[in-house]
Amino acid sequence: MNKIIVISDTHGNQKLLRKALSKEENISHIFHLGDNYEDIENNLDLTDGKIIYRVPGIYHSGYITRKLPAILEINIEDKTFFLVHNIQDIVPINLPPKSIVLFGHSHHPELNLDGNVFSANPGHLKKDNDRNSDASYLVIEISKKETTFKLKNIWGDVFKKDSIK
């Protein structure tokens, strides 16, 4: 089984970033969906041995100049993940069936199944509350039977859950 923590919009808040990373055990992958994705670099004690993927936010110079990809396609087990900061960079018509789109930018956590595409936003770790949303992150667990998505608050409590086969 693979266990992924998905974080976004950390905006330099090392306290909340470290709190989220330290709440989860047996993480195999970390996905950072932009806005200060460099924040993850300062946490080797919590990220060592984990596979890290990240995309830039819309104000990152690498995004603006297109020197960094706005979208990453990642395959883990038999699942295809598309990582992006701004959901508007994804063209839904071109996504393969059963794709999983992970995005940030809005600071609002959500889980959504739309046809054959599952999308999720982990929320933000900018501050305790931003844009009327509490700090949150997403944990994805992939097993042979299903993939489970758990939105968690900064204390590690699940407040929304969904799964796909």
C-alpha positions as CSV (number, residue, x, y, z in Angstrom):
1,M,0.0,0.0,0.0
2,N,1.1,3.5,-0.8
3,K,0.2,6.4,1.4
4,I,0.5,10.0,0.0
5,I,0.2,13.3,1.8
6,V,-1.0,16.2,-0.4
7,I,-0.3,19.7,0.7
8,S,-0.8,23.1,-1.0
9,D,-0.5,26.8,-0.4
10,T,2.0,26.7,2.5
11,H,3.0,30.3,1.8
12,G,6.1,30.0,4.1
13,N,4.2,28.7,7.1
14,Q,6.7,26.1,8.4
15,K,4.8,25.6,11.7
16,L,1.7,24.3,9.9
17,L,3.6,22.4,7.3
18,R,5.7,20.6,9.9
19,K,2.6,19.9,12.0
20,A,0.8,18.3,9.0
21,L,3.9,16.2,8.0
22,S,4.4,15.1,11.6
23,K,0.8,13.9,12.0
24,E,1.1,11.2,9.4
25,E,3.0,7.9,9.6
26,N,4.2,5.6,6.9
27,I,4.0,8.2,4.1
28,S,5.6,7.0,0.9
29,H,5.0,10.1,-1.2
30,I,4.6,13.9,-0.6
31,F,2.8,16.0,-3.2
32,H,3.1,19.8,-2.9
33,L,0.7,21.7,-5.2
34,G,2.4,25.1,-5.2
35,D,2.6,28.4,-3.6
36,N,5.9,28.3,-1.9
37,Y,6.7,24.7,-2.8
38,E,10.2,25.4,-1.7
39,D,8.9,25.3,1.8
40,I,9.2,21.5,1.7
41,E,13.0,21.7,1.3
42,N,13.5,22.9,4.9
43,N,12.1,19.7,6.4
44,L,14.5,16.9,5.7
45,D,13.9,15.4,9.1
46,L,10.3,14.8,8.0
47,T,10.8,14.1,4.3
48,D,13.8,11.9,4.3
49,G,13.1,8.6,2.4
50,K,9.9,9.9,0.9
51,I,9.3,10.5,-2.8
52,I,8.5,14.2,-3.4
53,Y,6.6,15.7,-6.4
54,R,5.8,19.3,-6.6
55,V,4.4,21.9,-9.0
56,P,4.8,25.7,-8.8
57,G,2.1,28.2,-7.9
58,I,1.0,30.8,-10.5
59,Y,3.2,33.5,-9.1
60,H,6.4,31.3,-9.1
61,S,8.9,32.6,-11.7
62,G,9.3,29.0,-13.0
63,Y,5.5,28.9,-13.7
64,I,5.5,32.4,-15.3
65,T,8.4,31.6,-17.6
66,R,7.3,28.0,-18.2
67,K,10.7,26.7,-17.1
68,L,8.9,24.5,-14.6
69,P,5.9,22.3,-15.7
70,A,2.6,23.5,-14.5
71,I,1.3,19.9,-14.6
72,L,2.9,16.7,-13.5
73,E,1.5,13.3,-14.5
74,I,2.5,10.7,-11.9
75,N,1.7,7.0,-11.9
76,I,1.6,5.1,-8.7
77,E,0.5,1.5,-8.8
78,D,-2.3,1.6,-11.4
79,K,-3.4,5.1,-10.6
80,T,-2.7,8.2,-12.7
81,F,-2.4,11.5,-10.8
82,F,-2.3,14.9,-12.4
83,L,-0.7,17.5,-10.1
84,V,-1.4,21.1,-10.8
85,H,-1.7,24.3,-8.8
86,N,-4.4,26.0,-10.8
87,I,-7.2,23.7,-11.9
88,Q,-7.7,26.0,-14.9
89,D,-4.4,24.6,-16.4
90,I,-6.1,21.2,-16.8
91,V,-8.1,20.6,-19.9
92,P,-10.7,17.9,-18.7
93,I,-11.4,16.6,-22.2
94,N,-7.8,15.4,-22.6
95,L,-7.7,13.4,-19.3
96,P,-7.7,9.7,-19.5
97,P,-10.6,7.8,-17.8
98,K,-10.2,7.2,-14.0
99,S,-7.7,10.1,-13.7
100,I,-7.1,11.8,-10.3
101,V,-6.6,15.5,-10.5
102,L,-5.0,17.1,-7.4
103,F,-5.0,20.9,-7.3
104,G,-4.6,23.9,-5.0
105,H,-4.8,27.6,-5.4
106,S,-8.3,28.2,-4.0
107,H,-7.4,27.3,-0.4
108,H,-10.8,25.5,-0.1
109,P,-10.6,21.7,0.5
110,E,-12.8,19.6,-1.7
111,L,-13.3,16.0,-3.0
112,N,-15.3,15.6,-6.3
113,L,-16.1,12.8,-8.7
114,D,-17.2,14.2,-12.1
115,G,-17.8,11.4,-14.6
116,N,-14.6,9.4,-14.8
117,V,-12.3,12.0,-13.2
118,F,-11.8,12.4,-9.4
119,S,-10.5,15.7,-8.3
120,A,-9.3,16.9,-4.9
121,N,-8.0,20.1,-3.3
122,P,-6.2,19.6,0.0
123,G,-7.0,23.2,1.1
124,H,-4.1,25.3,2.5
125,L,-1.5,25.5,5.2
126,K,-1.1,29.2,5.0
127,K,-2.5,30.1,8.4
128,D,-5.1,28.7,10.9
129,N,-7.9,30.1,8.8
130,D,-7.7,31.7,5.3
131,R,-10.5,32.6,2.9
132,N,-13.0,31.2,5.4
133,S,-11.3,27.7,5.4
134,D,-9.4,26.1,8.2
135,A,-5.9,24.8,7.5
136,S,-6.1,21.3,6.0
137,Y,-4.3,18.6,4.0
138,L,-5.2,15.4,2.1
139,V,-4.1,11.8,2.7
140,I,-4.5,9.3,-0.1
141,E,-4.2,5.6,0.6
142,I,-3.9,3.2,-2.3
143,S,-4.7,-0.5,-1.8
144,K,-5.5,-3.2,-4.3
145,K,-9.3,-2.8,-3.6
146,E,-9.7,1.0,-3.5
147,T,-8.1,4.4,-3.2
148,T,-9.2,6.4,-0.2
149,F,-9.1,10.2,0.1
150,K,-9.2,11.8,3.6
151,L,-9.3,15.5,4.1
152,K,-7.9,16.3,7.5
153,N,-7.7,19.4,9.6
154,I,-4.3,20.4,11.1
155,W,-4.9,18.2,14.1
156,G,-5.1,15.2,11.9
157,D,-8.9,14.7,12.3
158,V,-10.8,13.5,9.1
159,F,-13.6,15.9,8.2
160,K,-14.4,14.5,4.7
161,K,-13.7,11.2,3.1
162,D,-14.3,9.5,-0.2
163,S,-13.0,6.5,-2.1
164,I,-12.9,5.1,-5.7
165,K,-12.4,1.5,-6.8
